[in-house]
């Protein structure tokens, strides 16, 4: 009898949480606010996120609404940077977003001195990209030229870069005329 009672208790312990979880999922309320419930100003600021707004959970929506509320107080340069970063974020795959979140959390756990060192490395990298005349820090690396007029190389920190050949059309014509 005791074994049967114990088995019944175990079965009930397993069944009730599963039933409760299922009923909770069935009665799940839609996450608010919906895109249509945002103010026109919030919609304007968060426009890059509109295609996936309905798939965001409540926590992420609240974070983005906080950003939208701070937006008017930002300097124009900060506003442009935010808009670009939101657009870039939307283009990332879910795996890339998760990797970015993990890297951010890893950096946040570093001691302050190490974080400053990482920030300094990032600044040096951004500066090295800015020094290249045809390469902006926010631009992705250019694909190889199918005609072979550009050669792909790497920067000092291993990031891909593209360099134009030193010889231009005038040099090519000169070498052709001297060869004749």
C-alpha positions in Angstrom: 0.0 0.0 0.0 2.8 2.4 0.9 4.5 1.7 -2.5 1.3 2.5 -4.4 0.8 5.7 -2.4 4.4 6.7 -3.1 3.9 6.0 -6.8 0.7 8.0 -6.8 2.5 11.0 -5.2 5.3 10.8 -7.6 2.9 10.7 -10.6 0.9 13.6 -9.3 4.1 15.6 -8.7 5.1 15.1 -12.3 1.7 15.6 -13.8 0.6 18.8 -12.1 3.6 20.9 -13.0 3.3 19.7 -16.6 -0.4 20.5 -16.7 0.2 23.9 -15.0 2.8 24.8 -17.6 0.6 23.7 -20.5 -2.3 25.8 -19.2 0.0 28.7 -18.7 1.2 28.4 -22.3 -2.3 28.2 -23.6 -3.5 31.3 -21.8 -0.3 33.3 -22.7 -1.1 37.0 -23.2 0.3 38.8 -26.2 3.5 40.7 -25.4 2.8 44.4 -25.1 3.2 47.0 -26.4 2.4 45.9 -30.0 4.0 48.0 -32.7 0.7 49.7 -33.4 0.6 50.8 -29.7 3.9 52.7 -29.9 3.8 56.5 -30.2 4.7 57.9 -33.6 8.0 59.2 -32.1 8.9 55.7 -30.7 8.0 54.1 -34.1 10.2 56.6 -35.9 13.2 55.9 -33.6 12.7 52.1 -33.6 11.8 51.9 -37.3 14.7 49.5 -38.0 13.2 47.0 -35.5 9.7 47.1 -36.9 9.9 43.9 -39.0 10.8 41.8 -35.9 9.1 43.8 -33.1 6.3 41.2 -32.7 8.9 38.5 -32.1 10.7 40.4 -29.3 10.0 39.4 -25.7 8.7 41.9 -23.1 12.1 42.5 -21.6 13.7 43.4 -24.9 10.8 45.6 -25.9 11.1 47.5 -22.6 14.8 48.0 -23.2 14.2 49.3 -26.7 11.5 51.6 -25.4 13.9 53.0 -22.8 16.4 53.7 -25.7 13.6 55.4 -27.7 12.7 57.6 -24.7 16.4 58.7 -24.3 16.8 59.3 -28.1 15.6 63.0 -28.2 18.2 63.9 -25.5 21.1 62.4 -27.6 23.4 64.4 -29.7 22.8 64.1 -33.5 26.0 62.1 -33.9 24.8 59.6 -31.2 21.4 59.4 -32.8 23.0 58.5 -36.2 25.2 55.9 -34.6 22.2 54.4 -32.8 20.2 54.2 -36.0 23.1 52.5 -37.8 23.6 50.0 -35.0 19.9 49.1 -34.9 20.0 48.5 -38.7 23.1 46.4 -38.4 21.6 44.5 -35.5 18.5 43.6 -37.5 20.7 42.2 -40.3 22.5 39.7 -37.9 21.4 36.1 -37.7 20.1 34.8 -34.4 23.4 33.0 -33.9 25.4 36.2 -34.5 23.2 38.1 -32.1 23.7 35.5 -29.4 27.5 35.5 -30.0 27.5 39.3 -29.7 25.5 39.2 -26.4 27.9 36.6 -25.0 30.9 38.7 -26.0 29.4 41.7 -24.4 28.7 39.8 -21.2 32.2 38.4 -21.2 33.7 41.9 -21.5 31.4 43.2 -18.7 32.7 40.6 -16.3 36.3 41.7 -16.9 38.1 43.8 -14.3 38.0 47.5 -15.1 41.7 47.6 -16.1 41.2 44.8 -18.6 38.1 46.4 -19.9 40.1 49.6 -20.5 42.7 47.6 -22.3 40.1 45.9 -24.6 38.6 49.4 -25.3 42.0 50.7 -26.2 42.6 47.8 -28.6 39.2 48.4 -30.2 40.0 52.1 -30.6 43.4 51.3 -32.2 41.6 48.9 -34.6 39.0 51.5 -35.5 41.8 54.1 -36.0 43.7 51.8 -38.3 40.6 51.2 -40.4 40.0 55.0 -40.6 43.6 55.5 -41.9 42.8 53.5 -45.0 41.4 56.0 -47.5 38.8 53.8 -49.1 37.9 51.8 -45.9 35.5 53.1 -43.3 35.4 51.4 -39.8 31.7 50.7 -40.3 32.2 49.2 -43.8 32.5 45.4 -44.2 35.6 44.2 -46.1 35.3 44.4 -49.8 35.0 41.1 -51.7 38.0 40.2 -54.0 37.9 41.9 -57.4 37.1 39.2 -60.0 39.4 40.8 -62.5 42.3 40.7 -60.1 43.0 44.4 -59.9 42.9 44.5 -56.1 44.7 42.2 -53.8 43.3 41.2 -50.4 45.6 41.6 -47.4 45.2 41.7 -43.7 45.8 44.6 -41.3 48.2 44.4 -38.4 45.5 42.9 -36.1 44.4 40.3 -38.7 41.3 42.0 -40.0 40.8 41.7 -43.8 41.6 44.8 -45.8 41.7 45.5 -49.6 44.5 47.4 -51.2 44.6 49.0 -54.6 47.6 48.1 -56.8 50.2 50.7 -57.1 50.2 50.7 -60.9 47.4 52.6 -62.5 46.2 52.7 -66.1 48.8 55.2 -67.1 51.6 52.9 -65.9 50.0 50.0 -67.8 50.0 52.1 -71.0 53.6 53.1 -70.5 54.7 49.5 -70.1 52.8 48.5 -73.2 54.4 51.3 -75.3 57.9 50.5 -74.1 57.3 46.8 -74.9 56.4 47.6 -78.6 
